[in-house]
Amino acid sequence: MTFHPLTLSDRKAMQAVTLHSGRRNCNYTFANLVGWQFLFDTEVCVLANAVVLRYTFEGQRAYMVCTSEALSLELIEALFEDSNRDLTLMGLEDSQVSPISNLKPQISIISESDRDQYDYIYRRADLATLHGRHLDAKRNHIHRFRAEHPDFEYRPLTPELFDECRRLTEIWQEEKNQNGKGNENETIDAEHRVLETIFSNWDALGMTGGSIFVDGRMVAFTYGAAVTTDTLDVCVEKADRHVEGAFAIINQQFAEHLPEQYIYLNREEDMGIPGLRQAKLSYHPEILLTYNVVHITKND
């Protein structure tokens, strides 16, 4: 098993596996992997039916494996040989953990569920139409926004709008600092670096995005990329918090303007932030995609 640092040229080979794997985990979105590579030293090995990612997590080597098949003993043996120590697999769904357990007694496993990393996956049509009593509050946000801003514009996100995105992001960052959250500077700096990587490689990464303008000024933007053929990963969403309903309208409009091939939208994890968790749950996800960290020890 041979790994190399992830590059833009890996997109075709990797997506030949990931797009058809049925694995909607946002960590397999190629744009996310490229954007955050600087933080995790991500490397990749592309096999016939699997993409294996090797990276550094909390100072330790860890792996993620994207495959539609169960992880075989042969593949785990190869990973043991590469790691030269006990093995840590990240991001496994519940359905992937059981088959590994069946490989006993050759190996011992400890599986830990990480709720903060669960992905929130919604039906695109639900977010676009907001039908149903359970989404009454969301429709009301949209109605108020439209009433206050009847001439608002939805614009596809294109490179000529990137400077507007940067301006809006800077405002959002300044508000974070003013609200006493300066301890998040490292996270903000990392997100800024990811943003610039995405903007610099927009077409090469296969990005799509949207924006909302009010009185000629951008008040919200979002972008994402395919994680599977039927699922788009919403990587970023920013809005002017002083414009009531800006987050709600960009969420709804982006879903409405996406191609119908995308049945699902993965709006990623909540990172254990209470307010973010409440907001994501309020849209009633179709799937709460589990995330498990599995530690494997080879038995003598």
C-alpha positions in Angstrom: 0.0 0.0 0.0 1.6 3.2 -1.2 0.5 6.7 -0.1 1.3 10.1 -1.5 0.4 13.6 -0.5 -3.1 14.6 -1.8 -3.1 16.8 -4.9 -5.7 18.2 -7.3 -4.7 15.6 -9.9 -6.1 12.8 -7.6 -9.7 14.0 -8.1 -10.6 11.8 -11.0 -9.3 8.6 -9.5 -10.7 9.2 -6.1 -14.1 10.3 -7.2 -14.3 7.2 -9.4 -14.7 5.4 -6.1 -16.2 8.0 -3.7 -19.0 9.3 -5.9 -20.4 5.8 -6.3 -19.6 4.4 -2.9 -22.9 5.4 -1.2 -20.8 6.9 1.7 -22.3 10.4 2.3 -19.7 11.3 5.0 -18.6 14.9 4.3 -15.0 13.8 5.1 -14.9 12.1 1.7 -15.7 15.3 -0.2 -12.7 16.0 -2.4 -12.9 19.8 -1.9 -12.9 19.3 1.9 -9.9 17.0 1.8 -7.9 19.5 -0.3 -9.0 22.5 1.7 -8.0 21.0 5.1 -4.9 19.1 3.9 -2.6 21.7 5.5 -4.0 20.8 8.9 -4.0 17.0 8.7 -1.1 16.3 6.3 -3.5 14.2 4.3 -2.1 11.4 2.1 -4.0 9.1 -0.2 -3.8 5.6 -1.6 -6.4 4.8 -4.3 -7.3 1.1 -4.7 -9.6 -0.6 -7.2 -12.6 -0.4 -4.9 -11.5 1.8 -2.0 -9.9 5.2 -1.2 -7.7 5.1 1.8 -6.8 8.3 3.5 -3.9 8.6 5.9 -3.5 11.7 8.1 -2.4 13.0 11.5 -5.0 13.4 14.2 -4.1 14.7 17.6 -0.5 13.8 16.9 -1.3 10.2 15.9 -1.5 8.5 12.6 -5.1 7.6 11.6 -6.9 6.3 8.6 -10.2 6.7 6.8 -11.5 4.2 4.2 -14.2 5.0 1.7 -15.6 1.9 0.1 -19.0 0.5 -0.6 -17.8 -2.9 0.6 -17.1 -4.3 4.1 -13.5 -3.8 5.3 -11.7 -7.1 4.7 -9.1 -8.7 6.9 -6.6 -8.3 4.0 -7.1 -4.6 3.9 -6.8 -4.2 7.7 -3.7 -6.3 7.6 -2.2 -4.0 5.0 -3.1 -1.0 7.2 -1.4 -2.6 10.1 1.7 -3.1 8.1 1.6 0.6 7.1 1.0 1.9 10.6 3.5 -0.4 12.3 1.4 0.0 15.4 -2.2 -0.4 16.6 -4.7 0.9 14.1 -7.1 3.8 14.3 -9.9 4.1 11.8 -12.0 7.3 11.8 -15.4 8.1 10.5 -16.9 4.6 10.2 -20.7 4.4 10.0 -22.5 1.9 12.4 -23.0 -0.4 9.4 -19.3 -0.6 8.8 -18.3 -1.4 12.4 -20.2 -4.7 12.7 -18.4 -6.5 9.9 -15.0 -5.6 11.5 -16.2 -7.1 14.7 -16.8 -10.3 12.9 -13.1 -10.6 12.1 -12.4 -11.7 15.7 -10.4 -13.5 17.1 -7.7 -12.3 14.7 -8.2 -8.7 16.0 -9.6 -6.9 19.0 -11.5 -3.6 18.5 -12.8 -0.7 20.6 -15.4 1.4 18.9 -16.3 4.9 20.2 -19.2 6.9 18.8 -18.5 10.6 18.4 -21.8 12.4 18.4 -20.2 15.8 17.8 -19.1 14.6 14.4 -22.4 13.1 13.1 -23.4 14.5 9.7 -26.8 16.1 9.3 -28.3 15.0 5.9 -31.5 16.4 4.6 -33.7 15.9 1.5 -32.9 18.7 -0.9 -36.6 19.1 -1.8 -37.5 19.5 1.9 -35.1 22.4 2.3 -36.2 23.9 -1.0 -40.0 23.8 -0.3 -40.1 23.7 3.5 -43.4 21.8 3.3 -45.0 20.4 6.4 -46.0 21.7 9.8 -42.7 20.8 11.3 -41.1 23.5 9.1 -43.7 26.2 9.8 -41.2 28.3 11.7 -38.7 28.1 8.8 -41.3 29.2 6.3 -42.2 32.1 8.5 -38.5 33.3 8.5 -38.6 33.2 4.7 -41.9 35.1 4.4 -40.6 37.8 6.7 -37.4 38.1 4.7 -39.3 38.3 1.4 -41.7 40.9 2.9 -38.8 43.1 4.1 -36.6 42.6 1.0 -39.0 42.1 -2.0 -36.2 42.9 -4.4 -33.6 40.6 -3.1 -31.5 38.7 -5.6 -30.2 35.1 -5.7 -27.0 34.9 -7.7 -24.9 31.8 -8.5 -21.6 32.1 -6.8 -18.9 32.8 -9.4 -15.3 34.1 -9.1 -16.2 37.7 -9.7 -18.2 37.6 -6.4 -15.3 36.2 -4.3 -14.3 39.6 -3.1 -17.8 40.2 -1.8 -17.5 36.8 0.0 -14.3 37.9 1.6 -15.9 41.2 2.7 -18.8 39.4 4.3 -16.5 36.8 5.9 -14.4 39.6 7.5 -17.5 41.2 9.0 -18.5 37.8 10.4 -15.1 37.3 11.9 -15.0 40.8 13.5 -18.4 40.1 15.1 -17.0 36.9 16.5 -14.1 38.8 18.1 -16.4 41.5 19.5 -18.6 38.9 21.1 -15.7 37.7 23.2 -14.8 34.7 21.1 -11.3 35.8 20.3 -10.1 32.4 21.6 -11.4 31.0 18.3 -8.8 32.9 16.3 -7.0 29.7 15.3 -10.1 28.2 14.0 -11.0 31.4 12.1 -7.5 31.6 10.6 -7.8 27.9 9.5 -11.2 28.6 7.9 -9.8 31.6 6.1 -7.0 29.5 4.7 -9.5 26.8 3.5 -11.7 29.6 1.9 -8.7 30.9 -0.1 -7.7 27.4 -1.2 -11.3 26.7 -2.4 -11.5 30.1 -4.2 -8.1 29.5 -5.9 -9.1 26.1 -7.2 -12.9 26.6 -7.7 -13.3 24.9 -11.1 -10.7 22.2 -10.4 -12.5 21.2 -7.3 -16.0 21.1 -8.9 -17.5 23.7 -6.6 -21.0 25.2 -6.8 -22.4 28.0 -4.7 -25.0 30.7 -4.3 -25.4 34.1 -2.8 -28.1 36.6 -1.7 -27.9 40.3 -2.5 -30.0 43.0 -0.9 -29.8 46.5 -2.3 -26.8 45.5 -4.3 -24.9 44.2 -1.3 -24.1 40.5 -0.5 -25.7 39.4 2.7 -25.2 35.7 2.5 -23.3 33.1 0.5 -22.7 29.3 0.5 -20.9 26.7 -1.5 -20.5 23.0 -1.7 -19.4 20.0 -3.8 -20.5 16.5 -4.5 -19.7 13.8 -2.0 -21.7 11.1 -3.9 -23.6 11.3 -7.2 -26.9 12.1 -5.3 -25.5 14.1 -2.4 -24.0 17.5 -2.2 -21.9 18.5 0.8 -22.6 22.1 1.9 -19.1 23.1 3.0 -19.6 26.7 4.0 -22.5 29.1 4.8 -22.0 32.7 5.9 -24.6 35.4 6.4 -24.8 38.9 7.8 -26.3 38.4 11.3 -27.8 41.9 11.2 -30.1 40.9 8.3 -32.9 38.9 9.8 -33.6 35.7 7.8 -30.4 35.8 5.8 -29.3 32.4 6.9 -32.8 30.9 6.3 -33.1 32.4 2.8 -29.6 31.3 1.5 -30.4 27.8 2.9 -33.7 27.6 1.0 -32.6 29.3 -2.2 -29.5 27.3 -2.6 -31.5 24.1 -2.2 -34.0 25.4 -4.7 -31.5 26.2 -7.4 -29.4 23.0 -7.2 -29.7 20.4 -10.0 -32.3 17.7 -9.2 -29.7 15.0 -9.4 -28.9 16.0 -5.7 -31.5 14.2 -3.7 -29.7 14.9 -0.4 -27.7 17.8 1.2 -25.1 17.0 3.8 -24.9 20.0 6.0 -22.0 18.5 8.0 -21.5 18.2 11.8 -22.4 20.5 14.7 -19.0 20.1 16.5 -20.8 19.8 19.8 -21.8 23.5 19.7 -25.3 23.7 21.4 -26.7 26.5 19.3 -25.5 24.9 16.1 -26.9 21.6 17.1 -30.3 23.1 17.8 -30.3 24.9 14.5 -29.4 21.8 12.5 -32.0 19.7 14.3 -34.7 22.3 13.8 -34.6 21.5 10.0 -35.4 17.8 10.8 -32.6 15.9 9.1 -33.6 12.8 7.1 -30.4 11.1 8.2 -28.2 11.6 11.2 -25.1 9.9 9.9 -23.1 8.2 12.6 -19.4 8.7 13.1 -17.3 6.1 14.9 -13.7 6.0 15.9 -12.4 2.4 15.9 -9.2 1.3 17.6 -7.9 -2.1 16.4 -5.3 -4.3 18.0 -3.9 -7.4 16.3 -4.1 -10.5 18.5 -1.1 -12.7 18.8 
